[in-house]
Amino acid sequence: AVDVLKILRDQSWSGNIDTLTLGTPYYLEWGSGAWAATTTESVIDGKFYRSVTLSSVNRDIFDDIDLSGGSPDSGTKKITAVISWSDKIGTTTRIFETYIMDLYDN
């Protein structure tokens, strides 16, 4: 999930990342030779659910990420990736959080 967002970032931050609504779960799908983020839930191999949600990032006066205040950094987003699947004993969910930055100013 994170690698797909990096591909979308590399192609165009302004067209692929900045256009996503913060706090909205997106599902990543492959079609017509390219990745896309959509709000339509999809199932991978009939078993796995994968979503990513972006949230804003603030920085303090030292340019460090500030979780309790600071100023918005439009060139950085927090990614929360959620993968889940069901089996005979229940549903398993894994959550991964990281940050993505507009490295190429595109």
C-alpha positions as CSV (number, residue, x, y, z in Angstrom):
1,A,0.0,0.0,0.0
2,V,2.8,2.4,0.9
3,D,4.8,1.5,-2.2
4,V,1.8,2.2,-4.4
5,L,1.4,5.7,-2.8
6,K,5.1,6.3,-3.5
7,I,4.6,5.4,-7.1
8,L,1.6,7.8,-7.3
9,R,3.7,10.5,-5.5
10,D,6.6,10.0,-8.0
11,Q,4.2,10.4,-10.9
12,S,2.6,13.6,-9.5
13,W,2.2,14.8,-6.0
14,S,-0.2,17.6,-7.0
15,G,-2.3,15.2,-9.2
16,N,-2.2,12.0,-7.2
17,I,-1.6,12.8,-3.5
18,D,-2.8,16.4,-2.9
19,T,-6.2,15.6,-4.6
20,L,-7.0,12.9,-2.0
21,T,-9.3,14.0,0.8
22,L,-7.7,13.8,4.2
23,G,-9.3,11.3,6.5
24,T,-11.0,9.4,3.7
25,P,-10.1,5.7,3.3
26,Y,-8.9,5.0,-0.3
27,Y,-8.5,1.6,-1.9
28,L,-5.7,1.0,-4.4
29,E,-6.4,-0.7,-7.7
30,W,-4.4,-1.7,-10.7
31,G,-6.1,-1.1,-14.1
32,S,-5.1,0.0,-17.6
33,G,-1.4,-0.3,-16.7
34,A,-1.5,2.1,-13.8
35,W,-2.4,2.4,-10.1
36,A,-5.3,4.5,-8.9
37,A,-6.8,5.5,-5.6
38,T,-10.5,5.0,-5.4
39,T,-13.2,5.3,-2.6
40,T,-14.8,2.0,-3.9
41,E,-13.8,-0.8,-1.7
42,S,-12.1,-3.8,-3.4
43,V,-11.1,-7.2,-2.3
44,I,-7.7,-8.7,-3.3
45,D,-7.7,-12.4,-4.3
46,G,-11.2,-12.7,-2.7
47,K,-9.7,-12.4,0.7
48,F,-7.6,-9.3,1.5
49,Y,-8.9,-5.8,2.2
50,R,-6.4,-2.9,1.8
51,S,-7.0,0.8,2.5
52,V,-4.9,3.9,3.0
53,T,-5.9,7.1,4.7
54,L,-3.9,10.3,4.6
55,S,-3.8,12.9,7.3
56,S,-2.2,16.3,7.7
57,V,1.2,16.8,9.3
58,N,2.3,19.8,11.3
59,R,5.9,20.9,12.0
60,D,7.4,22.9,14.9
61,I,9.8,25.8,14.7
62,F,12.7,23.4,14.3
63,D,11.0,21.8,11.3
64,D,10.3,18.6,13.3
65,I,7.0,16.8,13.0
66,D,4.8,18.1,15.8
67,L,1.9,15.9,16.9
68,S,0.3,18.4,19.3
69,G,0.6,21.7,17.4
70,G,2.9,23.5,15.0
71,S,2.2,24.7,11.5
72,P,0.8,22.6,8.6
73,D,3.3,21.1,6.2
74,S,1.5,20.8,2.8
75,G,4.5,18.8,1.4
76,T,4.1,15.9,3.9
77,K,1.2,13.6,4.7
78,K,0.9,10.8,7.3
79,I,-0.2,7.5,5.8
80,T,-2.2,4.9,7.7
81,A,-2.4,1.6,5.8
82,V,-4.8,-1.0,6.9
83,I,-4.7,-4.6,5.7
84,S,-7.2,-7.2,6.9
85,W,-8.3,-10.7,6.1
86,S,-10.6,-13.3,7.5
87,D,-9.9,-17.0,8.2
88,K,-11.5,-19.8,10.2
89,I,-10.6,-18.2,13.6
90,G,-11.7,-14.6,12.8
91,T,-10.5,-11.4,11.2
92,T,-6.8,-10.3,11.4
93,T,-6.0,-6.6,10.9
94,R,-2.6,-5.0,10.5
95,I,-2.1,-1.2,10.7
96,F,1.0,0.5,9.5
97,E,1.7,4.2,9.8
98,T,4.4,6.2,8.0
99,Y,5.0,9.5,6.3
100,I,5.2,10.5,2.6
101,M,6.8,13.7,1.3
102,D,6.7,15.6,-1.9
103,L,10.3,14.8,-2.8
104,Y,10.2,15.9,-6.4
105,D,8.1,19.1,-6.0
106,N,5.7,17.9,-8.7
